[in-house]
Amino acid sequence: MSWRWIISAPPENPGKPAQYSIPLVWRDVESLPVLAANQLFVQVDLAAGRPDAILLTFGHASAPAVTGSPEQQDARLRQVQEVPVQSVVRLNLTAQRLREWVELLQQTLAKIDNWPTGEDR
């Protein structure tokens, strides 16, 4: 999916709105750290009783490190009350943008599911 920014401008012809499609160029992507996330928390923000924004919080949780004999590990794990999730990033997006992202992710999954095996290459 190719993202394009659409800008609406005051129309020269009042009967037809002017729109310009300008390509987006991703810069400095490689300079960002790659962060691991294995947890997702979704919230819907309401305004005037209606969905207004979707908040996506990505995080990472790791199983507690437990050592010792099997009996000691069992005893230690029985004491664990919770596993903390380290928040990685929290994003705010519109429902329309979420739909676009879901479509992009579905397309990506379809490509992965149809990826040729070593014998098919």
N, CA, C and O of each residue as an XYZ file, in Angstrom:
484
protein
N       0.845     -1.166      0.000
C       0.000      0.000      0.000
C       0.890      1.229      0.000
O       1.782      1.349      0.839
N       0.667      2.102     -0.892
C       1.447      3.323     -0.983
C       0.662      4.452     -0.331
O      -0.459      4.758     -0.737
N       1.253      5.060      0.668
C       0.579      6.149      1.362
C       0.789      7.446      0.614
O       1.889      7.743      0.148
N      -0.278      8.211      0.505
C      -0.193      9.517     -0.121
C      -0.960     10.496      0.749
O      -2.032     10.186      1.269
N      -0.401     11.654      0.894
C      -1.065     12.689      1.659
C      -1.981     13.458      0.717
O      -1.550     13.913     -0.342
N      -3.235     13.601      1.100
C      -4.202     14.332      0.286
C      -4.436     15.685      0.935
O      -4.784     15.771      2.113
N      -4.245     16.720      0.170
C      -4.442     18.077      0.672
C      -5.609     18.688     -0.084
O      -5.612     18.728     -1.315
N      -6.593     19.160      0.656
C      -7.714     19.872      0.044
C      -7.432     21.364      0.142
O      -7.047     21.872      1.195
N      -7.626     22.037     -0.948
C      -7.386     23.475     -0.999
C      -8.659     24.174     -1.440
O      -9.537     23.546     -2.032
N      -8.769     25.463     -1.159
C      -9.951     26.190     -1.637
C     -10.064     26.040     -3.152
O      -9.089     26.269     -3.868
N     -11.209     25.668     -3.635
C     -11.353     25.418     -5.075
C     -11.346     26.695     -5.895
O     -11.892     27.725     -5.500
N     -10.698     26.585     -7.062
C     -10.784     27.681     -8.017
C     -12.163     27.663     -8.650
O     -12.729     28.706     -8.977
N     -12.699     26.444     -8.820
C     -14.037     26.261     -9.336
C     -14.907     25.845     -8.150
O     -14.773     24.719     -7.671
N     -15.796     26.717     -7.658
C     -16.572     26.416     -6.454
C     -17.383     25.125     -6.547
O     -17.745     24.570     -5.509
N     -17.678     24.636     -7.724
C     -18.453     23.412     -7.870
C     -17.631     22.145     -7.666
O     -18.197     21.067     -7.483
N     -16.309     22.256     -7.694
C     -15.449     21.085     -7.596
C     -14.291     21.370     -6.632
O     -13.473     22.252     -6.894
N     -14.218     20.628     -5.521
C     -13.111     20.874     -4.586
C     -11.776     20.438     -5.185
O     -11.695     19.436     -5.896
N     -10.750     21.194     -4.889
C      -9.405     20.868     -5.377
C      -8.714     19.945     -4.384
O      -8.735     20.190     -3.178
N      -8.104     18.884     -4.896
C      -7.320     17.982     -4.063
C      -6.008     17.697     -4.763
O      -5.950     17.569     -5.986
N      -4.955     17.601     -3.968
C      -3.642     17.321     -4.499
C      -3.108     16.071     -3.826
O      -3.172     15.959     -2.602
N      -2.594     15.150     -4.579
C      -2.007     13.924     -4.051
C      -0.490     14.067     -4.121
O       0.091     14.168     -5.201
N       0.136     14.074     -2.949
C       1.578     14.288     -2.873
C       2.208     13.061     -2.229
O       1.775     12.664     -1.147
N       3.215     12.441     -2.850
C       3.820     11.244     -2.266
C       4.520     11.555     -0.943
O       5.111     12.621     -0.767
N       4.438     10.606     -0.031
C       5.169     10.696      1.222
C       6.511      9.999      1.056
O       6.593      8.936      0.441
N       7.552     10.594      1.599
C       8.890     10.018      1.546
C       9.333      9.752      2.982
O       9.454     10.676      3.787
N       9.571      8.485      3.292
C      10.023      8.109      4.632
C      11.513      8.379      4.731
O      12.295      7.838      3.949
N      11.910      9.200      5.672
C      13.315      9.552      5.866
C      13.793      9.043      7.229
O      13.024      8.991      8.189
N      15.033      8.679      7.294
C      15.691      8.296      8.549
C      15.050      7.105      9.244
O      15.179      6.971     10.461
N      14.366      6.241      8.513
C      13.758      5.062      9.121
C      14.818      4.191      9.771
O      14.611      3.668     10.866
N      15.952      4.033      9.101
C      17.015      3.168      9.610
C      17.643      3.701     10.891
O      18.292      2.943     11.612
N      17.469      4.971     11.191
C      18.082      5.539     12.394
C      17.254      5.272     13.651
O      17.725      5.492     14.767
N      16.036      4.804     13.470
C      15.183      4.511     14.626
C      15.525      3.144     15.205
O      15.887      2.227     14.468
N      15.410      3.006     16.532
C      15.645      1.683     17.109
C      14.495      0.737     16.769
O      13.348      1.165     16.633
N      14.806     -0.529     16.634
C      13.779     -1.548     16.433
C      13.443     -2.093     17.817
O      14.313     -2.637     18.497
N      12.206     -1.952     18.231
C      11.782     -2.357     19.554
C      10.895     -3.587     19.460
O      10.058     -3.689     18.564
N      11.077     -4.508     20.374
C      10.265     -5.729     20.390
C       8.964     -5.458     21.135
O       8.956     -4.810     22.182
N       7.874     -5.961     20.585
C       6.569     -5.866     21.240
C       5.852     -7.189     21.051
O       5.800     -7.728     19.945
N       5.299     -7.710     22.138
C       4.519     -8.939     22.045
C       3.170     -8.810     22.734
O       2.450     -9.794     22.904
N       2.833     -7.585     23.129
C       1.556     -7.312     23.770
C       0.925     -6.091     23.111
O       1.623     -5.179     22.667
N      -0.406     -6.086     23.052
C      -1.137     -4.968     22.464
C      -2.339     -4.664     23.338
O      -3.109     -5.558     23.689
N      -2.493     -3.400     23.684
C      -3.612     -2.924     24.493
C      -4.354     -1.895     23.653
O      -3.763     -0.904     23.222
N      -5.645     -2.121     23.417
C      -6.438     -1.242     22.563
C      -7.488     -0.534     23.406
O      -8.202     -1.163     24.188
N      -7.572      0.773     23.239
C      -8.588      1.569     23.920
C      -9.311      2.417     22.879
O      -8.734      2.808     21.865
N     -10.575      2.692     23.150
C     -11.350      3.590     22.293
C     -11.696      4.810     23.130
O     -12.337      4.705     24.176
N     -11.264      5.963     22.654
C     -11.519      7.235     23.322
C     -12.846      7.779     22.808
O     -13.073      7.846     21.600
N     -13.716      8.164     23.728
C     -15.032      8.671     23.356
C     -15.078     10.190     23.478
O     -14.480     10.775     24.381
N     -15.791     10.806     22.563
C     -16.088     12.237     22.616
C     -17.578     12.376     22.379
O     -18.096     11.910     21.364
N     -18.264     13.011     23.304
C     -19.720     13.166     23.219
C     -20.403     11.806     23.079
O     -21.400     11.675     22.370
N     -19.856     10.792     23.766
C     -20.474      9.468     23.774
C     -20.245      8.638     22.519
O     -20.811      7.554     22.383
N     -19.428      9.131     21.610
C     -19.162      8.394     20.367
C     -17.667      8.128     20.247
O     -16.851      8.902     20.747
N     -17.307      7.019     19.576
C     -15.875      6.750     19.364
C     -15.207      7.905     18.624
O     -15.691      8.363     17.589
N     -14.086      8.364     19.176
C     -13.396      9.509     18.597
C     -11.998      9.138     18.110
O     -11.575      9.566     17.037
N     -11.288      8.343     18.900
C      -9.923      7.966     18.547
C      -9.643      6.586     19.107
O     -10.243      6.158     20.093
N      -8.722      5.905     18.456
C      -8.293      4.587     18.917
C      -6.877      4.748     19.455
O      -6.009      5.306     18.784
N      -6.652      4.259     20.659
C      -5.328      4.291     21.273
C      -4.759      2.886     21.236
O      -5.352      1.955     21.783
N      -3.617      2.732     20.595
C      -2.918      1.449     20.533
C      -1.655      1.567     21.371
O      -0.806      2.418     21.109
N      -1.535      0.717     22.374
C      -0.334      0.699     23.201
C       0.355     -0.638     22.989
O      -0.214     -1.692     23.273
N       1.579     -0.588     22.491
C       2.375     -1.779     22.270
C       3.339     -1.923     23.442
O       3.906     -0.943     23.925
N       3.514     -3.172     23.889
C       4.405     -3.418     25.005
C       5.108     -4.751     24.865
O       4.870     -5.506     23.922
N       5.980     -5.027     25.825
C       6.726     -6.274     25.822
C       6.687     -6.876     27.214
O       6.960     -6.195     28.203
N       6.344     -8.159     27.288
C       6.333     -8.898     28.549
C       7.261    -10.096     28.413
O       7.307    -10.752     27.372
N       7.990    -10.365     29.471
C       8.882    -11.523     29.509
C       8.519    -12.386     30.699
O       8.160    -11.887     31.765
N       8.618    -13.681     30.499
C       8.375    -14.601     31.606
C       9.437    -14.374     32.676
O      10.584    -14.061     32.357
N       9.062    -14.528     33.933
C      10.059    -14.330     34.982
C      11.164    -15.385     34.895
O      10.917    -16.546     34.568
N      12.381    -14.949     35.193
C      13.516    -15.866     35.195
C      13.456    -16.679     36.490
O      13.503    -16.125     37.588
N      13.354    -17.978     36.344
C      13.229    -18.861     37.500
C      14.303    -19.936     37.390
O      14.423    -20.610     36.368
N      15.076    -20.084     38.453
C      16.130    -21.092     38.472
C      15.918    -22.016     39.658
O      15.026    -21.800     40.479
N      16.733    -23.033     39.737
C      16.667    -23.980     40.845
C      16.116    -25.308     40.393
O      15.936    -25.556     39.201
N      15.857    -26.142     41.350
C      15.297    -27.463     41.063
C      13.868    -27.287     40.561
O      13.283    -26.216     40.719
N      13.300    -28.337     39.953
C      11.908    -28.233     39.517
C      10.970    -27.850     40.663
O      10.021    -27.097     40.446
N      11.209    -28.341     41.854
C      10.360    -28.013     42.999
C      10.515    -26.540     43.379
O       9.531    -25.871     43.696
N      11.764    -26.031     43.346
C      12.012    -24.629     43.663
C      11.386    -23.712     42.607
O      10.825    -22.666     42.937
N      11.484    -24.106     41.349
C      10.876    -23.315     40.275
C       9.363    -23.273     40.447
O       8.745    -22.218     40.299
N       8.769    -24.418     40.760
C       7.326    -24.493     40.961
C       6.898    -23.585     42.113
O       5.917    -22.851     42.004
N       7.638    -23.643     43.209
C       7.311    -22.807     44.372
C       7.430    -21.321     44.022
O       6.584    -20.518     44.416
N       8.467    -20.963     43.293
C       8.676    -19.564     42.899
C       7.561    -19.089     41.972
O       7.043    -17.985     42.139
N       7.191    -19.913     40.998
C       6.141    -19.510     40.055
C       4.791    -19.370     40.739
O       3.974    -18.550     40.320
N       4.540    -20.141     41.768
C       3.277    -20.017     42.509
C       3.192    -18.685     43.259
O       2.101    -18.236     43.607
N       4.341    -18.057     43.506
C       4.369    -16.773     44.208
C       4.191    -15.581     43.266
O       3.906    -14.471     43.715
N       4.358    -15.805     41.986
C       4.251    -14.707     41.018
C       2.791    -14.259     40.938
O       1.905    -15.049     40.610
N       2.558    -12.992     41.239
C       1.205    -12.421     41.216
C       0.859    -11.809     39.858
O      -0.302    -11.787     39.450
N       1.880    -11.318     39.174
C       1.643    -10.677     37.871
C       2.943    -10.617     37.099
O       4.030    -10.729     37.667
N       2.814    -10.439     35.798
C       3.973    -10.252     34.932
C       3.854     -8.837     34.363
O       2.873     -8.531     33.684
N       4.826     -7.978     34.625
C       4.733     -6.603     34.129
C       4.926     -6.534     32.619
O       5.666     -7.323     32.031
N       4.250     -5.583     32.015
C       4.416     -5.289     30.591
C       5.113     -3.940     30.487
O       4.633     -2.940     31.021
N       6.245     -3.918     29.797
C       6.971     -2.675     29.566
C       6.385     -2.003     28.333
O       6.473     -2.545     27.231
N       5.791     -0.835     28.505
C       5.217     -0.116     27.369
C       6.328      0.330     26.431
O       7.372      0.817     26.867
N       6.087      0.156     25.137
C       7.072      0.519     24.119
C       6.649      1.797     23.405
O       7.447      2.719     23.240
N       5.375      1.846     22.981
C       4.878      3.034     22.288
C       3.356      3.067     22.415
O       2.703      2.026     22.480
N       2.810      4.267     22.448
C       1.357      4.465     22.486
C       0.992      5.371     21.325
O       1.528      6.470     21.187
N       0.076      4.898     20.494
C      -0.306      5.619     19.279
C      -1.777      5.989     19.326
O      -2.605      5.230     19.829
N      -2.092      7.148     18.804
C      -3.469      7.619     18.710
C      -3.809      7.734     17.231
O      -3.114      8.430     16.490
N      -4.875      7.057     16.789
C      -5.254      7.138     15.390
C      -6.768      7.138     15.234
O      -7.509      6.772     16.146
N      -7.199      7.553     14.065
C      -8.623      7.588     13.763
C      -9.105      6.204     13.350
O      -8.308      5.320     13.035
N     -10.418      6.035     13.357
C     -10.986      4.765     12.920
C     -10.640      4.494     11.451
O     -10.362      3.353     11.080
N     -10.657      5.524     10.629
C     -10.315      5.332      9.214
C      -8.878      4.892      9.049
O      -8.589      4.010      8.241
N      -7.971      5.494      9.805
C      -6.562      5.095      9.714
C      -6.404      3.659     10.213
O      -5.619      2.896      9.651
N      -7.135      3.285     11.253
C      -7.082      1.903     11.738
C      -7.532      0.938     10.646
O      -6.913     -0.108     10.447
N      -8.611      1.285      9.936
C      -9.070      0.436      8.821
C      -7.965      0.276      7.766
O      -7.733     -0.823      7.261
N      -7.295      1.372      7.445
C      -6.211      1.318      6.456
C      -5.068      0.435      6.958
O      -4.507     -0.345      6.188
N      -4.723      0.551      8.230
C      -3.646     -0.261      8.791
C      -4.027     -1.735      8.807
O      -3.205     -2.600      8.503
N      -5.279     -2.019      9.164
C      -5.739     -3.415      9.164
C      -5.624     -3.995      7.763
O      -5.170     -5.128      7.600
N      -6.026     -3.241      6.757
C      -5.918     -3.700      5.364
C      -4.457     -3.952      4.990
O      -4.137     -4.971      4.377
N      -3.582     -3.034      5.355
C      -2.163     -3.191      5.054
C      -1.598     -4.426      5.755
O      -0.829     -5.178      5.156
N      -1.970     -4.638      7.009
C      -1.492     -5.818      7.745
C      -2.055     -7.108      7.151
O      -1.351     -8.115      7.091
N      -3.305     -7.089      6.715
C      -3.890     -8.275      6.078
C      -3.176     -8.595      4.771
O      -2.922     -9.762      4.474
N      -2.853     -7.578      3.995
C      -2.098     -7.796      2.754
C      -0.722     -8.391      3.055
O      -0.255     -9.285      2.349
N      -0.085     -7.890      4.102
C       1.230     -8.395      4.477
C       1.137     -9.856      4.915
O       1.972    -10.674      4.530
N       0.124    -10.185      5.717
C      -0.070    -11.576      6.143
C      -0.341    -12.494      4.953
O       0.157    -13.619      4.908
N      -1.123    -12.018      3.998
C      -1.406    -12.833      2.810
C      -0.116    -13.128      2.047
O       0.075    -14.241      1.556
N       0.765    -12.140      1.947
C       2.050    -12.363      1.270
C       2.896    -13.374      2.038
O       3.533    -14.241      1.440
N       2.899    -13.259      3.359
C       3.671    -14.193      4.180
C       3.103    -15.596      4.048
O       3.854    -16.560      3.901
N       1.774    -15.717      4.099
C       1.130    -17.032      3.994
C       1.372    -17.682      2.642
O       1.387    -18.908      2.538
N       1.559    -16.875      1.606
C       1.780    -17.394      0.251
C       3.242    -17.372     -0.156
O       3.560    -17.559     -1.331
N       4.135    -17.148      0.797
C       5.574    -17.089      0.523
C       6.041    -18.439      0.008
O       5.734    -19.464      0.616
N       6.770    -18.464     -1.088
C       7.235    -19.766     -1.619
C       8.214    -20.430     -0.665
O       9.045    -19.771     -0.040
N       8.099    -21.716     -0.569
C       9.059    -22.472      0.250
C      10.363    -22.583     -0.513
O      10.444    -22.181     -1.674
N      11.370    -23.119      0.126
C      12.683    -23.271     -0.508
C      12.620    -24.077     -1.776
O      13.391    -23.828     -2.703
N      11.697    -25.067     -1.846
C      11.574    -25.903     -3.034
C      10.890    -25.175     -4.177
O      11.090    -25.517     -5.343
N      10.063    -24.148     -3.840
C       9.305    -23.435     -4.881
C      10.077    -22.283     -5.492
O       9.644    -21.721     -6.497
N      11.204    -21.918     -4.913
C      11.934    -20.732     -5.396
C      12.709    -21.012     -6.638
O      13.373    -20.119     -7.165
